[in-house]
Amino acid sequence: MIEGVVYKKLLKHPDDRGSFMEILRDDDGLLRRFGQASYSMSYPNVIKAFHYHKKQDDIWFFPKGNAQVVLHDMREGSPTYKETQVFYMGEENQSILLIPVGVAHGYRVLGQEPAIIIYFTTESYQASDPDEFRISYDDPEIGFNWETKFR
């Protein structure tokens, strides 16, 4: 596991009326502070990658659709420096993922339906000074192959 990343499997409580699921609680101890909650929808086969932050941690949750989430540790001095890790998140695997400062992240929408991501951050977005640093999805240093491997 990349140093500082936390993966939490979510528990759904179904009954004859529907279902209930907690996503994030203050006593989970995951966010240093709360900054912002955001929502984004992406179409099938879209790749949104990579970016990282110097100030904020992110927590990602995909309530609809499915995604291949890729992390790459860019923190010099981290015991997992330059390691890449993949998570499969969404309707088929309901979970949340804490992505710490300095870990590049991105995702690819899987399947034929759009994916929705809800994410929580420790900082609010500042258009005048965005804490968002972009890296190409096909960056050769990361070297991640986004193609589905048919086995």
Contacts in CASP RR format, 6 or more apart in sequence:
PFRMAT RR
TARGET T0000
AUTHOR 0000-0000-0000
METHOD contacts of the structure
MODEL  1
MIEGVVYKKLLKHPDDRGSFMEILRDDDGLLRRFGQASYSMSYPNVIKAF
HYHKKQDDIWFFPKGNAQVVLHDMREGSPTYKETQVFYMGEENQSILLIP
VGVAHGYRVLGQEPAIIIYFTTESYQASDPDEFRISYDDPEIGFNWETKF
R
1 7 0 8 1.000
1 80 0 8 1.000
1 85 0 8 1.000
2 71 0 8 1.000
2 73 0 8 1.000
2 78 0 8 1.000
2 80 0 8 1.000
2 83 0 8 1.000
2 85 0 8 1.000
2 103 0 8 1.000
3 73 0 8 1.000
3 75 0 8 1.000
3 78 0 8 1.000
3 79 0 8 1.000
3 80 0 8 1.000
3 100 0 8 1.000
4 98 0 8 1.000
4 100 0 8 1.000
4 103 0 8 1.000
5 71 0 8 1.000
5 85 0 8 1.000
5 97 0 8 1.000
5 98 0 8 1.000
5 99 0 8 1.000
5 100 0 8 1.000
5 103 0 8 1.000
6 30 0 8 1.000
6 97 0 8 1.000
6 98 0 8 1.000
7 87 0 8 1.000
7 95 0 8 1.000
7 96 0 8 1.000
7 97 0 8 1.000
7 98 0 8 1.000
8 28 0 8 1.000
8 30 0 8 1.000
8 95 0 8 1.000
8 96 0 8 1.000
8 97 0 8 1.000
8 98 0 8 1.000
9 94 0 8 1.000
9 95 0 8 1.000
10 21 0 8 1.000
10 22 0 8 1.000
10 23 0 8 1.000
10 61 0 8 1.000
10 94 0 8 1.000
10 95 0 8 1.000
10 96 0 8 1.000
11 21 0 8 1.000
11 22 0 8 1.000
12 19 0 8 1.000
12 20 0 8 1.000
12 21 0 8 1.000
12 94 0 8 1.000
13 19 0 8 1.000
13 20 0 8 1.000
13 21 0 8 1.000
21 94 0 8 1.000
23 61 0 8 1.000
23 96 0 8 1.000
23 118 0 8 1.000
24 30 0 8 1.000
24 31 0 8 1.000
24 59 0 8 1.000
24 61 0 8 1.000
24 96 0 8 1.000
24 120 0 8 1.000
30 57 0 8 1.000
30 59 0 8 1.000
30 96 0 8 1.000
30 98 0 8 1.000
31 57 0 8 1.000
31 59 0 8 1.000
31 98 0 8 1.000
31 120 0 8 1.000
31 122 0 8 1.000
32 57 0 8 1.000
32 122 0 8 1.000
33 122 0 8 1.000
34 120 0 8 1.000
34 122 0 8 1.000
35 56 0 8 1.000
35 120 0 8 1.000
35 121 0 8 1.000
35 122 0 8 1.000
35 123 0 8 1.000
35 124 0 8 1.000
36 120 0 8 1.000
36 121 0 8 1.000
36 123 0 8 1.000
36 124 0 8 1.000
36 125 0 8 1.000
37 118 0 8 1.000
37 119 0 8 1.000
37 120 0 8 1.000
37 121 0 8 1.000
38 118 0 8 1.000
38 119 0 8 1.000
38 120 0 8 1.000
38 121 0 8 1.000
38 125 0 8 1.000
39 116 0 8 1.000
39 117 0 8 1.000
39 118 0 8 1.000
40 116 0 8 1.000
40 117 0 8 1.000
40 119 0 8 1.000
41 114 0 8 1.000
41 115 0 8 1.000
41 116 0 8 1.000
41 117 0 8 1.000
42 48 0 8 1.000
42 107 0 8 1.000
42 109 0 8 1.000
42 114 0 8 1.000
42 115 0 8 1.000
42 117 0 8 1.000
43 109 0 8 1.000
43 114 0 8 1.000
44 109 0 8 1.000
44 110 0 8 1.000
44 111 0 8 1.000
44 112 0 8 1.000
44 113 0 8 1.000
44 114 0 8 1.000
45 108 0 8 1.000
45 109 0 8 1.000
45 111 0 8 1.000
46 108 0 8 1.000
46 109 0 8 1.000
47 106 0 8 1.000
47 107 0 8 1.000
47 108 0 8 1.000
47 109 0 8 1.000
47 137 0 8 1.000
47 146 0 8 1.000
48 106 0 8 1.000
48 107 0 8 1.000
48 108 0 8 1.000
49 70 0 8 1.000
49 104 0 8 1.000
49 105 0 8 1.000
49 106 0 8 1.000
49 107 0 8 1.000
49 108 0 8 1.000
49 135 0 8 1.000
49 137 0 8 1.000
49 146 0 8 1.000
50 70 0 8 1.000
50 72 0 8 1.000
50 104 0 8 1.000
50 105 0 8 1.000
50 106 0 8 1.000
50 134 0 8 1.000
50 135 0 8 1.000
50 136 0 8 1.000
50 137 0 8 1.000
50 139 0 8 1.000
50 142 0 8 1.000
51 104 0 8 1.000
51 105 0 8 1.000
51 106 0 8 1.000
51 132 0 8 1.000
51 133 0 8 1.000
51 134 0 8 1.000
51 135 0 8 1.000
52 74 0 8 1.000
52 101 0 8 1.000
52 102 0 8 1.000
52 103 0 8 1.000
52 104 0 8 1.000
52 105 0 8 1.000
52 133 0 8 1.000
52 135 0 8 1.000
53 101 0 8 1.000
53 102 0 8 1.000
53 123 0 8 1.000
53 131 0 8 1.000
53 132 0 8 1.000
53 133 0 8 1.000
54 101 0 8 1.000
54 102 0 8 1.000
54 131 0 8 1.000
54 133 0 8 1.000
55 101 0 8 1.000
55 122 0 8 1.000
55 123 0 8 1.000
55 131 0 8 1.000
56 101 0 8 1.000
56 121 0 8 1.000
56 122 0 8 1.000
56 123 0 8 1.000
56 131 0 8 1.000
57 98 0 8 1.000
57 99 0 8 1.000
57 100 0 8 1.000
57 101 0 8 1.000
57 121 0 8 1.000
57 122 0 8 1.000
58 98 0 8 1.000
58 99 0 8 1.000
58 105 0 8 1.000
58 119 0 8 1.000
58 120 0 8 1.000
58 121 0 8 1.000
59 96 0 8 1.000
59 97 0 8 1.000
59 98 0 8 1.000
59 99 0 8 1.000
59 119 0 8 1.000
59 120 0 8 1.000
59 121 0 8 1.000
60 69 0 8 1.000
60 89 0 8 1.000
60 96 0 8 1.000
60 97 0 8 1.000
60 99 0 8 1.000
60 105 0 8 1.000
60 107 0 8 1.000
60 117 0 8 1.000
60 118 0 8 1.000
60 119 0 8 1.000
61 89 0 8 1.000
61 95 0 8 1.000
61 96 0 8 1.000
61 97 0 8 1.000
61 117 0 8 1.000
61 118 0 8 1.000
61 119 0 8 1.000
61 120 0 8 1.000
62 89 0 8 1.000
62 90 0 8 1.000
62 91 0 8 1.000
62 115 0 8 1.000
62 116 0 8 1.000
62 117 0 8 1.000
62 118 0 8 1.000
63 90 0 8 1.000
63 91 0 8 1.000
63 94 0 8 1.000
63 116 0 8 1.000
63 118 0 8 1.000
64 90 0 8 1.000
64 91 0 8 1.000
64 113 0 8 1.000
64 114 0 8 1.000
64 115 0 8 1.000
64 116 0 8 1.000
65 90 0 8 1.000
65 91 0 8 1.000
65 109 0 8 1.000
65 110 0 8 1.000
65 111 0 8 1.000
65 113 0 8 1.000
65 114 0 8 1.000
65 115 0 8 1.000
65 116 0 8 1.000
66 88 0 8 1.000
66 89 0 8 1.000
66 90 0 8 1.000
66 91 0 8 1.000
66 92 0 8 1.000
66 93 0 8 1.000
66 109 0 8 1.000
66 110 0 8 1.000
66 111 0 8 1.000
66 115 0 8 1.000
67 88 0 8 1.000
67 89 0 8 1.000
67 90 0 8 1.000
67 107 0 8 1.000
67 108 0 8 1.000
67 109 0 8 1.000
67 110 0 8 1.000
67 115 0 8 1.000
67 117 0 8 1.000
68 86 0 8 1.000
68 87 0 8 1.000
68 88 0 8 1.000
68 107 0 8 1.000
68 108 0 8 1.000
68 110 0 8 1.000
68 146 0 8 1.000
69 86 0 8 1.000
69 87 0 8 1.000
69 88 0 8 1.000
69 89 0 8 1.000
69 97 0 8 1.000
69 105 0 8 1.000
69 106 0 8 1.000
69 107 0 8 1.000
70 84 0 8 1.000
70 85 0 8 1.000
70 86 0 8 1.000
70 105 0 8 1.000
70 106 0 8 1.000
70 107 0 8 1.000
70 108 0 8 1.000
70 144 0 8 1.000
70 146 0 8 1.000
71 84 0 8 1.000
71 85 0 8 1.000
71 86 0 8 1.000
71 87 0 8 1.000
71 99 0 8 1.000
71 103 0 8 1.000
71 104 0 8 1.000
71 105 0 8 1.000
71 106 0 8 1.000
72 82 0 8 1.000
72 83 0 8 1.000
72 84 0 8 1.000
72 85 0 8 1.000
72 103 0 8 1.000
72 104 0 8 1.000
72 105 0 8 1.000
72 142 0 8 1.000
72 144 0 8 1.000
73 80 0 8 1.000
73 81 0 8 1.000
73 82 0 8 1.000
73 83 0 8 1.000
73 84 0 8 1.000
73 102 0 8 1.000
73 103 0 8 1.000
73 104 0 8 1.000
74 81 0 8 1.000
74 82 0 8 1.000
74 102 0 8 1.000
74 103 0 8 1.000
74 104 0 8 1.000
75 81 0 8 1.000
75 101 0 8 1.000
75 102 0 8 1.000
75 103 0 8 1.000
84 142 0 8 1.000
84 143 0 8 1.000
84 144 0 8 1.000
87 95 0 8 1.000
87 97 0 8 1.000
88 110 0 8 1.000
89 95 0 8 1.000
89 97 0 8 1.000
89 107 0 8 1.000
90 115 0 8 1.000
99 105 0 8 1.000
104 135 0 8 1.000
104 142 0 8 1.000
106 137 0 8 1.000
107 115 0 8 1.000
107 117 0 8 1.000
108 146 0 8 1.000
109 115 0 8 1.000
123 131 0 8 1.000
125 131 0 8 1.000
135 142 0 8 1.000
137 144 0 8 1.000
137 146 0 8 1.000
138 144 0 8 1.000
138 146 0 8 1.000
END
